[in-house]
Amino acid sequence: MSTIIVKILKSDQHSAPAKLADAEIHFAGGELDGLKPVGFAVWRKRDGNGESVSFPSRHFTVHGERRTFSLLRWVAERSAQDRLTDLVLRAYMDQAPRLTGAEPQ
């Protein structure tokens, strides 16, 4: 049985202003024990209402147009990706007070 642990890391001062934190997904137990996919981040939404999660991706250019290739994709249903987004956002909400030094509410 594999367990997923989400660790939220404070963004450094050199990151984009809307980037709130990096997120690490750690696997414990099972075949993926000791591994972590990289490239997750929590961002402030453009309209300022809430947060969003970006997934690992690779940028490339085709005919001068910049495109993105997602490195993590759902297999059968998009809800799998939505569940991971929710998991990361819950971890961010739980761990954000520790990052900012604010008291939990």
Steps between C-alpha positions, in 0.01 A plus 500: 500500500636839404435820692528851358644777716480860379766739626461872442819706465516877520587663167828684490516873447605457137184323385207659320288731722187283464683181600403420857690175558655193347338166573671164524311174465683225694419130468534276806458124472424294194686502171551878499645517855768766527411677174352842431387664177623860480351815352181564701427853622219696666411833338271790579227504234521786250174650622637492857224266623654180629786276400580261218752219454737459207620153405839400360538594135758551230506805275588473132467709185335399173520744207581784740200425723566406862313192620485290815512124531345373822712235673220372723175395335185326603446146375125448481326799660600862548372479857828324590689823427237702686545278808874566500438874462264490799754301704775757432270795578389340830865446596576861410215627718615279789867593469481866384488647854830328578658652188385854564537497877126578538293331765251235375138615511 
